Amino acid sequence: MLNDDELRADEREHLRAWAEPDVPDDFADGVLSRWLEGDDEVDRATEVEARRLVEARRERARRNAGRLQTGFQTGFWIGMTAIAAAVVLALGLVRLQSQQEQALQQIAALGDDEVAALRDDAGTLLHQQCAPCHEHGGAGSDPAAAAVFSVDDPQWQQRLSDAQLTAAVTRMAEGTGGMQLAGFRTFVAWELTQRGAGLR
């Protein structure tokens, strides 16, 4: 820090002139009077800014309400679609169950002659689709396949489990179609009904 002794006389004069207030005498009175009267320019600018902020808030609220309403509408329609799908599915399952029960009743009511004819047709289809692998001792026979069942055995179905019989229907569907497959499927369903399992 400098002492006054260290300054030269002309420097002291400049410092004193600089330190004296050069604010006009009426400046403080002018500020006070404008503040008391209210400056229209400042008030208008403040009012415009306040209105802009209020409008921005209102616009955000409108957008958020629109999003919320759209979200509710979307959720409502998704829910209604899910309910409709559940009703359709339930009705379809009831109908399917009713059809399966009717088919099982028809299969269970088959007479001995009808079952014998279905068994013969199934054996013929097995010979066409599964030989020579499932034959005992024939050319091209597979001992492992013949151990599961043999097309030469008139009671071939009794050696197969419920799951194997159901799989046999699927395998036959890969190789044939039409009436032969329908007869084979009916015979397998009859066999499963006799076992108390039913065709899945």
C-alpha positions as protocol buffer text, in pm:
chain_id: "A"
residue {
  index: 1
  type: MET
  ca { x: 0 y: 0 z: 0 }
}
residue {
  index: 2
  type: LEU
  ca { x: 119 y: 347 z: -78 }
}
residue {
  index: 3
  type: ASN
  ca { x: 155 y: 630 z: 171 }
}
residue {
  index: 4
  type: ASP
  ca { x: 73 y: 988 z: 83 }
}
residue {
  index: 5
  type: ASP
  ca { x: 439 y: 1067 z: 135 }
}
residue {
  index: 6
  type: GLU
  ca { x: 531 y: 842 z: -152 }
}
residue {
  index: 7
  type: LEU
  ca { x: 308 y: 1025 z: -402 }
}
residue {
  index: 8
  type: ARG
  ca { x: 410 y: 1330 z: -582 }
}
residue {
  index: 9
  type: ALA
  ca { x: 199 y: 1639 z: -551 }
}
residue {
  index: 10
  type: ASP
  ca { x: 43 y: 1613 z: -897 }
}
residue {
  index: 11
  type: GLU
  ca { x: -43 y: 1246 z: -838 }
}
residue {
  index: 12
  type: ARG
  ca { x: -214 y: 1339 z: -515 }
}
residue {
  index: 13
  type: GLU
  ca { x: -430 y: 1593 z: -699 }
}
residue {
  index: 14
  type: HIS
  ca { x: -532 y: 1342 z: -965 }
}
residue {
  index: 15
  type: LEU
  ca { x: -616 y: 1085 z: -699 }
}
residue {
  index: 16
  type: ARG
  ca { x: -826 y: 1334 z: -506 }
}
residue {
  index: 17
  type: ALA
  ca { x: -1014 y: 1437 z: -822 }
}
residue {
  index: 18
  type: TRP
  ca { x: -1077 y: 1078 z: -914 }
}
residue {
  index: 19
  type: ALA
  ca { x: -1207 y: 990 z: -567 }
}
residue {
  index: 20
  type: GLU
  ca { x: -1457 y: 1275 z: -557 }
}
residue {
  index: 21
  type: PRO
  ca { x: -1802 y: 1170 z: -670 }
}
residue {
  index: 22
  type: ASP
  ca { x: -1885 y: 1285 z: -1018 }
}
residue {
  index: 23
  type: VAL
  ca { x: -2249 y: 1171 z: -992 }
}
residue {
  index: 24
  type: PRO
  ca { x: -2492 y: 1451 z: -1072 }
}
residue {
  index: 25
  type: ASP
  ca { x: -2659 y: 1604 z: -770 }
}
residue {
  index: 26
  type: ASP
  ca { x: -3010 y: 1510 z: -883 }
}
residue {
  index: 27
  type: PHE
  ca { x: -2927 y: 1146 z: -978 }
}
residue {
  index: 28
  type: ALA
  ca { x: -3037 y: 988 z: -648 }
}
residue {
  index: 29
  type: ASP
  ca { x: -3355 y: 1197 z: -648 }
}
residue {
  index: 30
  type: GLY
  ca { x: -3432 y: 1086 z: -1006 }
}
residue {
  index: 31
  type: VAL
  ca { x: -3386 y: 717 z: -924 }
}
residue {
  index: 32
  type: LEU
  ca { x: -3602 y: 749 z: -616 }
}
residue {
  index: 33
  type: SER
  ca { x: -3878 y: 938 z: -796 }
}
residue {
  index: 34
  type: ARG
  ca { x: -3888 y: 688 z: -1086 }
}
residue {
  index: 35
  type: TRP
  ca { x: -3903 y: 402 z: -841 }
}
residue {
  index: 36
  type: LEU
  ca { x: -4186 y: 563 z: -646 }
}
residue {
  index: 37
  type: GLU
  ca { x: -4381 y: 657 z: -959 }
}
residue {
  index: 38
  type: GLY
  ca { x: -4314 y: 328 z: -1131 }
}
residue {
  index: 39
  type: ASP
  ca { x: -4127 y: 313 z: -1457 }
}
residue {
  index: 40
  type: ASP
  ca { x: -4371 y: 217 z: -1732 }
}
residue {
  index: 41
  type: GLU
  ca { x: -4098 y: 72 z: -1953 }
}
residue {
  index: 42
  type: VAL
  ca { x: -3970 y: -156 z: -1677 }
}
residue {
  index: 43
  type: ASP
  ca { x: -4327 y: -253 z: -1579 }
}
residue {
  index: 44
  type: ARG
  ca { x: -4421 y: -331 z: -1941 }
}
residue {
  index: 45
  type: ALA
  ca { x: -4109 y: -541 z: -1992 }
}
residue {
  index: 46
  type: THR
  ca { x: -4172 y: -726 z: -1666 }
}
residue {
  index: 47
  type: GLU
  ca { x: -4538 y: -776 z: -1757 }
}
residue {
  index: 48
  type: VAL
  ca { x: -4449 y: -907 z: -2105 }
}
residue {
  index: 49
  type: GLU
  ca { x: -4197 y: -1149 z: -1956 }
}
residue {
  index: 50
  type: ALA
  ca { x: -4447 y: -1264 z: -1693 }
}
residue {
  index: 51
  type: ARG
  ca { x: -4714 y: -1320 z: -1961 }
}
residue {
  index: 52
  type: ARG
  ca { x: -4467 y: -1514 z: -2174 }
}
residue {
  index: 53
  type: LEU
  ca { x: -4380 y: -1739 z: -1879 }
}
residue {
  index: 54
  type: VAL
  ca { x: -4748 y: -1794 z: -1794 }
}
residue {
  index: 55
  type: GLU
  ca { x: -4827 y: -1881 z: -2159 }
}
residue {
  index: 56
  type: ALA
  ca { x: -4532 y: -2120 z: -2173 }
}
residue {
  index: 57
  type: ARG
  ca { x: -4658 y: -2295 z: -1858 }
}
residue {
  index: 58
  type: ARG
  ca { x: -5010 y: -2317 z: -2000 }
}
residue {
  index: 59
  type: GLU
  ca { x: -4879 y: -2460 z: -2327 }
}
residue {
  index: 60
  type: ARG
  ca { x: -4673 y: -2723 z: -2139 }
}
residue {
  index: 61
  type: ALA
  ca { x: -4980 y: -2810 z: -1933 }
}
residue {
  index: 62
  type: ARG
  ca { x: -5190 y: -2845 z: -2253 }
}
residue {
  index: 63
  type: ARG
  ca { x: -4926 y: -3069 z: -2414 }
}
residue {
  index: 64
  type: ASN
  ca { x: -4894 y: -3282 z: -2101 }
}
residue {
  index: 65
  type: ALA
  ca { x: -5272 y: -3311 z: -2073 }
}
residue {
  index: 66
  type: GLY
  ca { x: -5287 y: -3416 z: -2439 }
}
residue {
  index: 67
  type: ARG
  ca { x: -5018 y: -3676 z: -2382 }
}
residue {
  index: 68
  type: LEU
  ca { x: -5196 y: -3799 z: -2073 }
}
residue {
  index: 69
  type: GLN
  ca { x: -5528 y: -3817 z: -2256 }
}
residue {
  index: 70
  type: THR
  ca { x: -5363 y: -3995 z: -2552 }
}
residue {
  index: 71
  type: GLY
  ca { x: -5197 y: -4234 z: -2308 }
}
residue {
  index: 72
  type: PHE
  ca { x: -5530 y: -4308 z: -2141 }
}
residue {
  index: 73
  type: GLN
  ca { x: -5696 y: -4359 z: -2479 }
}
residue {
  index: 74
  type: THR
  ca { x: -5419 y: -4590 z: -2596 }
}
residue {
  index: 75
  type: GLY
  ca { x: -5430 y: -4784 z: -2272 }
}
residue {
  index: 76
  type: PHE
  ca { x: -5808 y: -4808 z: -2296 }
}
residue {
  index: 77
  type: TRP
  ca { x: -5799 y: -4948 z: -2649 }
}
residue {
  index: 78
  type: ILE
  ca { x: -5516 y: -5187 z: -2568 }
}
residue {
  index: 79
  type: GLY
  ca { x: -5717 y: -5312 z: -2271 }
}
residue {
  index: 80
  type: MET
  ca { x: -6032 y: -5349 z: -2481 }
}
residue {
  index: 81
  type: THR
  ca { x: -5838 y: -5540 z: -2747 }
}
residue {
  index: 82
  type: ALA
  ca { x: -5694 y: -5772 z: -2484 }
}
residue {
  index: 83
  type: ILE
  ca { x: -6040 y: -5835 z: -2338 }
}
residue {
  index: 84
  type: ALA
  ca { x: -6183 y: -5905 z: -2684 }
}
residue {
  index: 85
  type: ALA
  ca { x: -5897 y: -6143 z: -2761 }
}
residue {
  index: 86
  type: ALA
  ca { x: -5953 y: -6324 z: -2432 }
}
residue {
  index: 87
  type: VAL
  ca { x: -6325 y: -6361 z: -2505 }
}
residue {
  index: 88
  type: VAL
  ca { x: -6257 y: -6493 z: -2856 }
}
residue {
  index: 89
  type: LEU
  ca { x: -5997 y: -6734 z: -2719 }
}
residue {
  index: 90
  type: ALA
  ca { x: -6230 y: -6855 z: -2446 }
}
residue {
  index: 91
  type: LEU
  ca { x: -6513 y: -6910 z: -2694 }
}
residue {
  index: 92
  type: GLY
  ca { x: -6274 y: -7089 z: -2929 }
}
residue {
  index: 93
  type: LEU
  ca { x: -6153 y: -7315 z: -2649 }
}
residue {
  index: 94
  type: VAL
  ca { x: -6509 y: -7397 z: -2547 }
}
residue {
  index: 95
  type: ARG
  ca { x: -6596 y: -7476 z: -2909 }
}
residue {
  index: 96
  type: LEU
  ca { x: -6279 y: -7684 z: -2953 }
}
residue {
  index: 97
  type: GLN
  ca { x: -6345 y: -7871 z: -2631 }
}
residue {
  index: 98
  type: SER
  ca { x: -6702 y: -7937 z: -2743 }
}
residue {
  index: 99
  type: GLN
  ca { x: -6579 y: -8065 z: -3081 }
}
residue {
  index: 100
  type: GLN
  ca { x: -6321 y: -8289 z: -2912 }
}
residue {
  index: 101
  type: GLU
  ca { x: -6583 y: -8429 z: -2677 }
}
residue {
  index: 102
  type: GLN
  ca { x: -6813 y: -8502 z: -2970 }
}
residue {
  index: 103
  type: ALA
  ca { x: -6530 y: -8668 z: -3163 }
}
residue {
  index: 104
  type: LEU
  ca { x: -6434 y: -8879 z: -2861 }
}
residue {
  index: 105
  type: GLN
  ca { x: -6796 y: -8983 z: -2813 }
}
residue {
  index: 106
  type: GLN
  ca { x: -6817 y: -9084 z: -3180 }
}
residue {
  index: 107
  type: ILE
  ca { x: -6488 y: -9273 z: -3156 }
}
residue {
  index: 108
  type: ALA
  ca { x: -6593 y: -9449 z: -2837 }
}
residue {
  index: 109
  type: ALA
  ca { x: -6917 y: -9552 z: -3007 }
}
residue {
  index: 110
  type: LEU
  ca { x: -6739 y: -9727 z: -3297 }
}
residue {
  index: 111
  type: GLY
  ca { x: -6843 y: -10085 z: -3347 }
}
residue {
  index: 112
  type: ASP
  ca { x: -6606 y: -10383 z: -3369 }
}
residue {
  index: 113
  type: ASP
  ca { x: -6633 y: -10403 z: -3749 }
}
residue {
  index: 114
  type: GLU
  ca { x: -6552 y: -10032 z: -3788 }
}
residue {
  index: 115
  type: VAL
  ca { x: -6253 y: -10062 z: -3553 }
}
residue {
  index: 116
  type: ALA
  ca { x: -6128 y: -10371 z: -3743 }
}
residue {
  index: 117
  type: ALA
  ca { x: -6154 y: -10181 z: -4073 }
}
residue {
  index: 118
  type: LEU
  ca { x: -5966 y: -9883 z: -3924 }
}
residue {
  index: 119
  type: ARG
  ca { x: -5699 y: -10116 z: -3783 }
}
residue {
  index: 120
  type: ASP
  ca { x: -5653 y: -10282 z: -4125 }
}
residue {
  index: 121
  type: ASP
  ca { x: -5629 y: -9944 z: -4300 }
}
residue {
  index: 122
  type: ALA
  ca { x: -5378 y: -9822 z: -4038 }
}
residue {
  index: 123
  type: GLY
  ca { x: -5170 y: -10139 z: -4091 }
}
residue {
  index: 124
  type: THR
  ca { x: -5172 y: -10083 z: -4467 }
}
residue {
  index: 125
  type: LEU
  ca { x: -5060 y: -9722 z: -4419 }
}
residue {
  index: 126
  type: LEU
  ca { x: -4786 y: -9835 z: -4181 }
}
residue {
  index: 127
  type: HIS
  ca { x: -4657 y: -10079 z: -4443 }
}
residue {
  index: 128
  type: GLN
  ca { x: -4651 y: -9799 z: -4701 }
}
residue {
  index: 129
  type: GLN
  ca { x: -4485 y: -9538 z: -4480 }
}
residue {
  index: 130
  type: CYS
  ca { x: -4278 y: -9730 z: -4225 }
}
residue {
  index: 131
  type: ALA
  ca { x: -4147 y: -10037 z: -4409 }
}
residue {
  index: 132
  type: PRO
  ca { x: -3878 y: -10155 z: -4453 }
}
residue {
  index: 133
  type: CYS
  ca { x: -3729 y: -9997 z: -4137 }
}
residue {
  index: 134
  type: HIS
  ca { x: -4001 y: -10129 z: -3903 }
}
residue {
  index: 135
  type: GLU
  ca { x: -4008 y: -10486 z: -4046 }
}
residue {
  index: 136
  type: HIS
  ca { x: -3851 y: -10788 z: -3881 }
}
residue {
  index: 137
  type: GLY
  ca { x: -3583 y: -10946 z: -4095 }
}
residue {
  index: 138
  type: GLY
  ca { x: -3670 y: -10779 z: -4425 }
}
residue {
  index: 139
  type: ALA
  ca { x: -3422 y: -10621 z: -4664 }
}
residue {
  index: 140
  type: GLY
  ca { x: -3338 y: -10275 z: -4530 }
}
residue {
  index: 141
  type: SER
  ca { x: -3494 y: -10338 z: -4190 }
}
residue {
  index: 142
  type: ASP
  ca { x: -3356 y: -10159 z: -3887 }
}
residue {
  index: 143
  type: PRO
  ca { x: -3343 y: -10377 z: -3574 }
}
residue {
  index: 144
  type: ALA
  ca { x: -3372 y: -10073 z: -3345 }
}
residue {
  index: 145
  type: ALA
  ca { x: -3679 y: -9943 z: -3532 }
}
residue {
  index: 146
  type: ALA
  ca { x: -3834 y: -10293 z: -3541 }
}
residue {
  index: 147
  type: ALA
  ca { x: -3782 y: -10316 z: -3164 }
}
residue {
  index: 148
  type: VAL
  ca { x: -4009 y: -10012 z: -3118 }
}
residue {
  index: 149
  type: PHE
  ca { x: -4287 y: -10164 z: -3332 }
}
residue {
  index: 150
  type: SER
  ca { x: -4317 y: -10391 z: -3631 }
}
residue {
  index: 151
  type: VAL
  ca { x: -4553 y: -10338 z: -3921 }
}
residue {
  index: 152
  type: ASP
  ca { x: -4590 y: -10718 z: -3931 }
}
residue {
  index: 153
  type: ASP
  ca { x: -4747 y: -10722 z: -3582 }
}
residue {
  index: 154
  type: PRO
  ca { x: -5129 y: -10690 z: -3604 }
}
residue {
  index: 155
  type: GLN
  ca { x: -5132 y: -10539 z: -3252 }
}
residue {
  index: 156
  type: TRP
  ca { x: -4847 y: -10291 z: -3325 }
}
residue {
  index: 157
  type: GLN
  ca { x: -5026 y: -10007 z: -3143 }
}
residue {
  index: 158
  type: GLN
  ca { x: -5010 y: -10188 z: -2808 }
}
residue {
  index: 159
  type: ARG
  ca { x: -4630 y: -10167 z: -2803 }
}
residue {
  index: 160
  type: LEU
  ca { x: -4633 y: -9788 z: -2832 }
}
residue {
  index: 161
  type: SER
  ca { x: -4682 y: -9541 z: -2548 }
}
residue {
  index: 162
  type: ASP
  ca { x: -4946 y: -9267 z: -2563 }
}
residue {
  index: 163
  type: ALA
  ca { x: -4681 y: -9014 z: -2667 }
}
residue {
  index: 164
  type: GLN
  ca { x: -4542 y: -9247 z: -2935 }
}
residue {
  index: 165
  type: LEU
  ca { x: -4891 y: -9302 z: -3080 }
}
residue {
  index: 166
  type: THR
  ca { x: -4951 y: -8927 z: -3093 }
}
residue {
  index: 167
  type: ALA
  ca { x: -4608 y: -8881 z: -3257 }
}
residue {
  index: 168
  type: ALA
  ca { x: -4700 y: -9152 z: -3511 }
}
residue {
  index: 169
  type: VAL
  ca { x: -4996 y: -8939 z: -3626 }
}
residue {
  index: 170
  type: THR
  ca { x: -4760 y: -8645 z: -3677 }
}
residue {
  index: 171
  type: ARG
  ca { x: -4511 y: -8862 z: -3868 }
}
residue {
  index: 172
  type: MET
  ca { x: -4787 y: -8999 z: -4092 }
}
residue {
  index: 173
  type: ALA
  ca { x: -4907 y: -8644 z: -4162 }
}
residue {
  index: 174
  type: GLU
  ca { x: -4562 y: -8567 z: -4303 }
}
residue {
  index: 175
  type: GLY
  ca { x: -4585 y: -8849 z: -4556 }
}
residue {
  index: 176
  type: THR
  ca { x: -4951 y: -8874 z: -4652 }
}
residue {
  index: 177
  type: GLY
  ca { x: -5280 y: -8696 z: -4633 }
}
residue {
  index: 178
  type: GLY
  ca { x: -5648 y: -8725 z: -4711 }
}
residue {
  index: 179
  type: MET
  ca { x: -5863 y: -9019 z: -4612 }
}
residue {
  index: 180
  type: GLN
  ca { x: -5574 y: -9247 z: -4520 }
}
residue {
  index: 181
  type: LEU
  ca { x: -5446 y: -8999 z: -4263 }
}
residue {
  index: 182
  type: ALA
  ca { x: -5797 y: -8934 z: -4130 }
}
residue {
  index: 183
  type: GLY
  ca { x: -5852 y: -9309 z: -4084 }
}
residue {
  index: 184
  type: PHE
  ca { x: -5513 y: -9352 z: -3914 }
}
residue {
  index: 185
  type: ARG
  ca { x: -5582 y: -9059 z: -3683 }
}
residue {
  index: 186
  type: THR
  ca { x: -5926 y: -9200 z: -3595 }
}
residue {
  index: 187
  type: PHE
  ca { x: -5776 y: -9541 z: -3518 }
}
residue {
  index: 188
  type: VAL
  ca { x: -5507 y: -9387 z: -3294 }
}
residue {
  index: 189
  type: ALA
  ca { x: -5773 y: -9174 z: -3121 }
}
residue {
  index: 190
  type: TRP
  ca { x: -5980 y: -9490 z: -3063 }
}
residue {
  index: 191
  type: GLU
  ca { x: -5676 y: -9667 z: -2915 }
}
residue {
  index: 192
  type: LEU
  ca { x: -5599 y: -9373 z: -2685 }
}
residue {
  index: 193
  type: THR
  ca { x: -5965 y: -9351 z: -2583 }
}
residue {
  index: 194
  type: GLN
  ca { x: -5956 y: -9719 z: -2491 }
}
residue {
  index: 195
  type: ARG
  ca { x: -5651 y: -9644 z: -2276 }
}
residue {
  index: 196
  type: GLY
  ca { x: -5830 y: -9345 z: -2122 }
}
residue {
  index: 197
  type: ALA
  ca { x: -5572 y: -9098 z: -2257 }
}
residue {
  index: 198
  type: GLY
  ca { x: -5746 y: -8934 z: -2554 }
}
residue {
  index: 199
  type: LEU
  ca { x: -5572 y: -8788 z: -2857 }
}
residue {
  index: 200
  type: ARG
  ca { x: -5394 y: -8460 z: -2788 }
}
